[in-house]
Amino acid sequence: MRKVLIIGIGAGDPEHVTVQAVNAMNAVDVFLVLDKGDTTADLTEARRAICERFATQRPYRTVVIADPPRDRTAADYEGAVRDWRDERARMIEEALLAEAEDAVVGILAWGDPALYDGTIRILDTIAARGNVAVDYAVIPGITSVQVLTARHRIMLNRVAGPVHITTGRRLAAGWPDGCDDVVVMLDADLACRAYRDEDVDIYWGAYLGTPDELLVAGRLGKVVDEIDAVRREARARKGWIMDTYLLRRV
Ligand SMILES: C[S@@+](CC[C@H](N)C(=O)[O-])C[C@H]1O[C@@H](n2cnc3c(N)ncnc32)[C@H](O)[C@@H]1O
């Protein structure tokens, strides 16, 4: 039975890595790394640096798997993501089959593996197919949402209130019902612009936890153009951007 450890490594700062994650890394024989190509070479490098810094107690190997391309033009967004995940599952299954049956395999997940990360579902898919006997454990990590609130020194929720976590794509379709505090992730187009005339505060952060970290906060209508400009400049300079924000109706 191959053992897979899905290890949350935090959202950018190596000091986010927990003691539990360090112990898990030191039990790993081989790390599987999904290489997403040039635009996220920085993230692949960050993962490599984390292994080098923390997985010090025994030798390990690294197997790089080229991430399959995703059809970003497909009308059926969820279908395209499913196809992409199936292809990833197939490649990871192949990589697992190439390892010894008692191998411990590590997969580093950005932030926490439970939040907008496909690794757990991929392992579920592989286990369900039954081509390779696999058992897996999940080691939690610090999410970008936690880093965002810590950097802005704010609470995620208001007193006993709910919080809604969603994507830019869904926010573009409308403000979620029944919740005044909305965290937005995976937003390529700053969908919050649609609410610039409403009484909404924004707490925005990009490259959180890294030396390139950017933070802006204020009344949405007043700061959204600044965020847009800062974001465009940073994306042009680095070739990629990862940002997260909290919208709070006031
Ligand atoms: C595929 S999801 C992964 C989320 C991750 N599992 C987590 O726990 O934060 C990628 C999205 O997470 C957010 N994100 C991840 N790391 C970030 C960082 N260092 N700074 C800002 N946002 C980040 C962005 O919204 C990005 O589009």
The ligand as an SDF file (V2000), in Angstrom:
LIG
                    3D

 27 29  0  0  0  0  0  0  0  0999 V2000
   -5.8380   27.3530   -6.0350 C   0  0  0  0  0  0  0  0  0  0  0  0
   -6.2150   28.4560   -4.7480 S   0  0  0  0  0  0  0  0  0  0  0  0
   -5.2890   27.7870   -3.4460 C   0  0  0  0  0  0  0  0  0  0  0  0
   -5.6780   28.3040   -2.0790 C   0  0  0  0  0  0  0  0  0  0  0  0
   -4.8270   27.7020   -0.9770 C   0  0  0  0  0  0  0  0  0  0  0  0
   -5.0910   26.2870   -0.8270 N   0  0  0  0  0  0  0  0  0  0  0  0
   -5.0020   28.4020    0.3680 C   0  0  0  0  0  0  0  0  0  0  0  0
   -5.2150   27.7040    1.3670 O   0  0  0  0  0  0  0  0  0  0  0  0
   -4.8820   29.6310    0.4130 O   0  0  0  0  0  0  0  0  0  0  0  0
   -5.2860   29.8470   -5.2810 C   0  0  0  0  0  0  0  0  0  0  0  0
   -5.8640   31.1440   -4.7580 C   0  0  0  0  0  0  0  0  0  0  0  0
   -5.5050   31.2890   -3.3940 O   0  0  0  0  0  0  0  0  0  0  0  0
   -5.2210   32.6250   -3.0990 C   0  0  0  0  0  0  0  0  0  0  0  0
   -3.8250   32.6990   -2.6390 N   0  0  0  0  0  0  0  0  0  0  0  0
   -3.0010   31.6610   -2.4240 C   0  0  0  0  0  0  0  0  0  0  0  0
   -1.8160   32.0730   -1.9470 N   0  0  0  0  0  0  0  0  0  0  0  0
   -1.8890   33.4200   -1.8560 C   0  0  0  0  0  0  0  0  0  0  0  0
   -0.9880   34.4240   -1.4230 C   0  0  0  0  0  0  0  0  0  0  0  0
    0.2410   34.1220   -0.9890 N   0  0  0  0  0  0  0  0  0  0  0  0
   -1.4170   35.7040   -1.4570 N   0  0  0  0  0  0  0  0  0  0  0  0
   -2.6540   36.0280   -1.8800 C   0  0  0  0  0  0  0  0  0  0  0  0
   -3.5430   35.1250   -2.2990 N   0  0  0  0  0  0  0  0  0  0  0  0
   -3.1740   33.8210   -2.2990 C   0  0  0  0  0  0  0  0  0  0  0  0
   -5.5030   33.4150   -4.3700 C   0  0  0  0  0  0  0  0  0  0  0  0
   -6.8440   33.8690   -4.3260 O   0  0  0  0  0  0  0  0  0  0  0  0
   -5.3250   32.3820   -5.4450 C   0  0  0  0  0  0  0  0  0  0  0  0
   -6.0640   32.7190   -6.6010 O   0  0  0  0  0  0  0  0  0  0  0  0
  1  2  1  0
  2  3  1  0
  2 10  1  0
  3  4  1  0
  4  5  1  0
  5  6  1  0
  5  7  1  0
  7  8  2  0
  7  9  1  0
 10 11  1  0
 11 12  1  0
 11 26  1  0
 12 13  1  0
 13 14  1  0
 13 24  1  0
 14 15  1  0
 14 23  1  0
 15 16  2  0
 16 17  1  0
 17 18  1  0
 17 23  2  0
 18 19  1  0
 18 20  2  0
 20 21  1  0
 21 22  2  0
 22 23  1  0
 24 25  1  0
 24 26  1  0
 26 27  1  0
M  CHG  2   2   1   9  -1
M  END
$$$$
